[in-house]
Amino acid sequence: MSNNEKLLQVFGQLFGVDPKELNDGSSQDTIPNWDSMGMVHLVAELEQVFEVQFELLEIAEFRNIGIIKSILA
């Protein structure tokens, strides 16, 4: 499974959306359950799945999937 597929799978599982409906522009405005508590769960899950630790300034940039992809890269 590619990193992109893993990322979309995390979003799908956490926010109850079909990963096929997600793209780089998907954001808090387009994903209904991506709220402040969802962000906490998202960061924790991404850190576990990708075995990384995000800096606070990186997390502040999490505005859409495309940005998160570039931070993970």
N, C-alpha and C positions, 0 to 999 in steps of 0.2 A: 504494500500500500504506500503510495507517495505521501509526502508531507502535506501537499495540498488536500488530498483525500482525507488524511487524518484530521486536518484543521476543520474541514467541512463536516466531518463526522462528529467532532466535538460540539460544534455549533448545533448540529441537528439534534443530538442527544440532549444537550443542556436546554435548548430553547424550543424543542418540539416542532422543528421545521424539517422539511425534506431537504437534505443536502443538495439535491439537484436544482432546487429553487434559489440557492445562494450563489453570489458572485462577489467579486472584489468590492463592489459598491454597496453591498449589504451592510447596514449599520443599525444603530439603536432606533433610528427612525423607521426602518423597514422590518425589523425583527421585533415583534410585539413583546416578548418576554425578556428582552435584553435591557434590564433596568439596573439599578445600582447593586442590588443583591445578586443579580445575574452576572454582573461584572466580577464580583468577588469569586463566584463559582467558576467563571470562565478563566480567570487568571490562575486559580489553583489547578484546574484541570489541564490547562495548557502547560503549566510548569511541570506537571507530572508526566503528561504524554510525551512532551518534547525534551524532558530532562534538562530544563533551563530554569534560571531565576531571573525575573524581570526587575529592572530598576523602576523606582517610582515614576520617574520622568517618562519611561517607555510606556508604562501602563496609562499614563495621562494622555498618550497619543492614540490609544485604542479607539478610534472613531469609526473604523469600518474594517472589513475583512482584508482588503488590500493592504492597508497600513500594518495590520497584525502580521500578514505574510512577510512584508519587507522587514519588520523587526525580527521575526524569527529567522530570516535568512542571514 
